[in-house]
Amino acid sequence: MTLLDARETVTDEAIALAERHVAHNYSPLPVVAASAEGAWITDVDGRRYLDCLAAYSAVNFGHRNPEITAAAHAQLDTLTLVSRAFHADKLGPFCAALARLCGKDMVLPMNSGAEAVESGLKVARKWGADVKGVPPGRANIVVADNNFHGRTISIVSFSSDPAARDGFGPFTPGFRSVPFGDAAALDRAIDDDTVAVLLEPIQGEAGIVVPPDDYLPAARALCTQRNALLIVDEIQSGLARTGYTFACDHWGVVPDVYLLGKALGGGVVPLSAVVADSEVLGVLHPGEHGSTFGGNPLAAAIGTTVVAMLARGEFQARAAELGAQLHRRLAELVGAGVVALRGLGLWAGVDIDPALGTGKEISRRLATRGVLVKDTHGSTLRFAPPLVITAPEIDWATDQFARVLREAA
Ligand SMILES: Cc1ncc(COP(=O)(O)O)c(C=O)c1O
């Protein structure tokens, strides 16, 4: 057996074991990560890859960011979990800092992104009942076609993706979906029983779809006029990814409710949050909502560090500057295998000429060249590297992409 054969065996065995025992709800690329640092992942065979997915933006600050891991280590040696049955010293400072970052006054801490979305929906319904005065059972929430907000029953109830929905009914009622980017459709969908409009400012899983410039300002104005909450899901788009703290900032839009997750946990722990003013979050009273792990001391210590890093603005600046480079380099490939390019900051959706292969096939080829990306919806690839990526690394990744496209032609 050659050295190469032996190496292949380590990866193959790891994948075979996972295939047998891990539920098949994902179809990962054949790369088995063993360690990572900054923007680089090393696999079980010692091969290195430039990570251009950043765990769907959960690793915005880079793998094992030293500031974040220092906070995690210190907290691991102090206190990790008491539940919300008692106070813990890290939760107040975390919520105060996050509320300040958002320009709001209250935070509801949760864990996964889907939980933040579910919690936001519950808060909106409760606000509708208690504040707006919508009669019981009548509340509706307007969402956008091709949304992605997570995987719970209620969230997939308003998905337009058959793979997310089929076989999972019966569904939760009370949602209406209208085309993304169409303010007139939004206007028509809102009625007296509408308690909220829930939007991703830029649709991530749909392929990094940026709406027309007047869309989010129009959504903001409509929600204000019609007394409905504007809930913005910044779980993937937020926390510096697009060059601002929130994607909404590109259009100067301030929602009533921010939904945050992914990078809030620093790529270390699941940490999500609903952030709003007390007129909104104040509708929750003891016993009406909760989570055993939500806002635990470890997550709160990490979250406080993440918020402090965001308050400095350097990651937003990196995303803006390096994002311009990423988009410039990818734009050079339009007509050379790329048929469309979208996105903002260090976030790009790239549609590949379907004649060259599926997004999955191109991702596999890119992985063999040392670049990890993720396909979405057939022939779209997304590039969302950790924000610590450097300019030469962006050049190298886009060079590899150009080579793969040339080879596939
Ligand atoms: C916009 C958006 N909302 C919610 C979620 C769900 O987050 P989680 O996977 O942590 O439940 C995601 C995940 O990709 C997302 O992109």
Ligand as a Chemical Component Dictionary entry (heavy atoms), coordinates in Angstrom:
data_LIG
# 
_chem_comp.id                   LIG 
_chem_comp.type                 NON-POLYMER 
_chem_comp.pdbx_formal_charge   0 
_chem_comp.three_letter_code    LIG 
# 
loop_
_chem_comp_atom.comp_id 
_chem_comp_atom.atom_id 
_chem_comp_atom.alt_atom_id 
_chem_comp_atom.type_symbol 
_chem_comp_atom.charge 
_chem_comp_atom.model_Cartn_x 
_chem_comp_atom.model_Cartn_y 
_chem_comp_atom.model_Cartn_z 
_chem_comp_atom.pdbx_ordinal 
LIG C1 C1 C 0 -31.404 33.183 7.718  1  
LIG C2 C2 C 0 -31.373 31.975 8.591  2  
LIG N1 N1 N 0 -32.233 31.865 9.593  3  
LIG C3 C3 C 0 -32.239 30.801 10.423 4  
LIG C4 C4 C 0 -31.358 29.762 10.237 5  
LIG C5 C5 C 0 -31.397 28.573 11.155 6  
LIG O1 O1 O 0 -30.299 28.546 11.998 7  
LIG P1 P1 P 0 -29.912 27.182 12.753 8  
LIG O2 O2 O 0 -29.373 26.243 11.716 9  
LIG O3 O3 O 0 -28.868 27.600 13.758 10 
LIG O4 O4 O 0 -31.159 26.680 13.397 11 
LIG C6 C6 C 0 -30.433 29.835 9.194  12 
LIG C7 C7 C 0 -29.487 28.727 8.961  13 
LIG O5 O5 O 0 -28.847 28.601 7.940  14 
LIG C8 C8 C 0 -30.446 30.963 8.348  15 
LIG O6 O6 O 0 -29.598 31.069 7.325  16 
# 
loop_
_chem_comp_bond.comp_id 
_chem_comp_bond.atom_id_1 
_chem_comp_bond.atom_id_2 
_chem_comp_bond.value_order 
_chem_comp_bond.pdbx_ordinal 
LIG C1 C2 SING 1  
LIG C2 N1 SING 2  
LIG C2 C8 DOUB 3  
LIG N1 C3 DOUB 4  
LIG C3 C4 SING 5  
LIG C4 C5 SING 6  
LIG C4 C6 DOUB 7  
LIG C5 O1 SING 8  
LIG O1 P1 SING 9  
LIG P1 O2 DOUB 10 
LIG P1 O3 SING 11 
LIG P1 O4 SING 12 
LIG C6 C7 SING 13 
LIG C6 C8 SING 14 
LIG C7 O5 DOUB 15 
LIG C8 O6 SING 16 
# 
